[in-house]
Amino acid sequence: MEVVITGRQMEVSAGLKRYIKERAEKVAHYAAKVGQLVVILKTEKYLQHAEVLARIDGRLLRTEAEAEEMNAAIDAAISKLETRLKKHQERRRNLRTEKSRTIRKTETPVPTSNVQTRQVKKMARMTLLAAEAKFEGARDDFFLFLDRESGGVCLLYRDRDGKLGLIEVPPASAS
């Protein structure tokens, strides 16, 4: 990471440059994609100003701070930048997880028909009267059972008028 240090209307000492570069290494720890860090220092009356600019992922992050001492102003500005970098990384991480969730959702196979299937493990053998009594108490649209007498599969359903209907499938003959 390149660190550019500029002093406006002031001379930047070698010790101050060293201090800024040490602090900049910590910034690089938070975001490896920071290519250049620009630090602008200036003095106005009794206050010391530090402005820090960092370009990351095409965005320019800018922080500034002022204090009575230059080291304190630099620390405050770089601490603010570290906080903004953490937030930036968190936003990017959240965006990545949201994208992966939407990708996962679209990867699920889309059903080709509107037919819903249910597996029935064991159908009850009963008479038509017993099936009617059980169906009346249920909220389902249909009731599937095995006819006790014929052994065939029967479907009891309620039509739009509220009347009951029966579809009976005879058992497969052993021919």
C-alpha positions, -999 to +999 in steps of 0.1 A: +000+000+000+013+034-010+011+061+016+012+098+004+018+124+031+012+160+024+017+190+047-002+222+038+017+253+048+039+231+071+069+208+069+063+172+078+091+158+100+106+123+094+093+111+128+058+121+119+061+103+085+073+072+103+044+074+128+019+078+099+033+048+080+031+026+112-005+035+116-012+030+079+000-006+082-029-013+106-053+001+080-039-023+055-047-051+079-084-042+078-087-038+040-061-053+017-076-037-013-066-002-002-041+008-029-033+043-018-037+062+014-034+100+013-028+119+046-031+156+045-018+176+075-024+213+083-022+236+112-046+264+120-039+286+150-038+262+179-055+232+163-038+205+143-059+190+114-055+155+098-074+144+068-071+108+055-083+096+021-085+060+010-098+045-023-113+011-019-134-008-045-138+024-066-151+044-036-133+072-019-135+071+019-126+104+036-121+111+073-108+141+092-100+150+128-086+179+147-068+180+180-043+201+199-015+177+190-008+164+155-003+127+167-038+128+184-054+142+152-037+115+131-048+088+155-084+101+155-086+104+117-071+069+111-094+054+138-124+068+120-111+054+087-107+019+103-143+021+115-156+030+081-135+003+065-150-023+089-185-011+080-176-012+043-163-048+046-194-058+066-217-043+039-199-062+011-200-094+031-237-090+037-242-082+000-223-113-010-244-136+013-276-120+000-265-127-036-256-163-028-289-168-011-308-155-042-286-176-064-294-207-043-331-199-044-331-197-082-310-228-085-339-250-071-356-269-098-389-253-110-417-278-112-429-284-147-466-290-137-490-279-111-495-314-098-488-319-061-480-354-050-485-370-016-473-404-005-497-426+013-479-453+034-510-473+044-546-468+033-573-479+057-597-507+047-633-496+054-668-496+042-684-468+022-705-457+053-674-456+076-655-436+050-684-411+047-685-407+084-648-401+086-648-377+056-677-356+071-655-347+101-624-338+080-618-305+063-601-322+033-615-320-003-612-357-008-607-390+011-589-420-002-595-455+012-596-492+003-630-507-001-634-536+024-657-555+002-641-552-033-605-544-023-604-516-048-591-481-042-619-455-037-619-417-038-646-399-019-649-362-028-671-332-023-683-314-055-691-277-058-727-281-047-716-298-015-727-333-026-704-363-021-690-382-051-673-415-053-646-427-078-639-464-075-609-482-091-614-519-091-585-541-079-561-555-105-572-589-116-548-617-113-549-628-149 
